[in-house]
Amino acid sequence: MLESLGIDAAQEELYEHVLTRPGRKADDLPASPAALDELVAMRLLRCLDGRYSAVPPELALQHFLDDRRLELERAAARVHELERLHRATPDPAGQVPIQIVPGDEAPMFQAAIYASLRHQLRAFETPPYGKRILPADAEPAADAIHRGVRHRIVYSRQAIEEQGLEILRVTLPIGEEARVVGAVPMRLAIFDDTVATMPIRTGRPVTEGILVVRPSALLDALIALFEQVWSTALPLNPDLRDELDPEDDRTLIALLAAGMGDQAIARQLGISLRTVGRRVQRVQNSLNAATRFQAGVAVGLSRQAGGESPDHPSKRV
């Protein structure tokens, strides 16, 4: 466990042994005098009158942590220096704006980009995903948001239906800015204005390979496309951040505004399709909307303007 601090497993075991059995002589300890003297030299043990005791961990290990932290800071400074040199050095082979990453390498490649994300992620989310999406899949995004990275995501209606609200509620409560449209042009992620990734073929999962787009006119166009779609998309109803109350019509309105179909709503609320249809009709009437689409748009536009939904019903009656 402490190898990263320069303490091998045998030394750690001996330190723990003395820590829990203080005041013993060398003959009573399962180690040679040389091994004990080595830990004394490392300031992990003390020897007084031939008896050994452990230096308290918060004192004994702190200087190891300080040394390790200093090494990491020096390494980070060197990485930044090398990155600066890389950007400043012309490399014709490195100026190609598009790179193809095979499917088996794509997850690790994207994870590495995500880990280096500093300022903002912009993304279009839409299936297919190539695998079932689980709450754990949202943890990298949650970690980045906690680091202060802004997340602006435009979800297609199909993405919300397939991911489910349990996935969205991992990131929405902690600051993800989410909007919804009927469909997005493609699945896309733009990292810090410096690189974008997308499936090799539209409508195919990233597990079949990704295109990596680096600074170029194409990247500028993708950023402009995102901003255009973002400006016209409807904000995801903040009511979805809370636990769903199947009896509360505000929950139904939130799902309508998210663009969910009847089957998806029924699955999320655990009610029948017939019940969903009846309650949707009541909500449409309360909003003076001729169709469920108009009801969703009415709610979404109200949210976009920063107000409450017109004739916002509270509980079922």
QUINORJO-V790037 format. One line per field, one symbol per residue. ss: DSSP state (~ for helix, > for strand, _ for the rest). phi: phi as a letter, one per 30 degrees, with the letter a starting at -180 (. if undefined). psi: psi as a letter, one per 40 degrees, with the letter a starting at -180 (. if undefined). A space follows every 10 residues. Layout:
ss=???
phi=???
psi=???
This chain:
ss=__~~~___~~ ~~~~~~~~~~ ___>>~~~__ __~~~~~~~~ ~___>>>>__ >>>>__~~~~ _~~~~~~~~~ ~~~~~~~~~~ ~~~~~~~~__ _~~~~__>>> >_~~~~~~~~ ~~~~~____> >>>>>_____ ____~~~~~~ ~~~~~~___> >>>>>>~~~~ ~~~_~~~~~~ ~~~~__>>>> >______>>> >___>>>>>_ _____~~~_> >>>>__~~~~ ~~~~~~~~~~ ~~_>>__~~~ ~_______~~ ~~~~~~~___ _~~~~~~~~_ __~~~~~~~~ ~~~~~~____ _~~~~~~~~~ ~~~~______ _______
phi=.cedcicddd ddddedddec bdicdedccd adeddddddd ddicbcbbhi ccbddeedcd cddddddddd dddddddddd ddddddddcd bedddddbbc ceedcdeddd dddddcdcca cbaccaddci addcedddde dddddddjdd bcbccdeddd dddidddddd cedckdcbbb bdacdadabc chicabbade beicdddckb cccceaddde dddddeddde dcdcddeddd dcddcedcdd ddddddddid deddddddci bddddeeddd dddeddchcd bddddddedd dddddicddd hddccdb
psi=dedeeehidd ddddddddde gieiiddeif iidddddddd defdiihhfe hiihhhdddd eddddddddd dddddddddd dddddddehh gddeehehih hideeddddd dddddehddi hhihhiiiee ihhiddeedd ddddddeehh hhhhhidddd dddidddded ddeeehhhih idiidihihh hfediiiiid hheiieeeii hhhihidddd dddddddddd deihhhhede dihhhdehed dddddddeei idddddddef iidddddddd ddddddefhd iddddddddd ddddeeaiih fhicii.
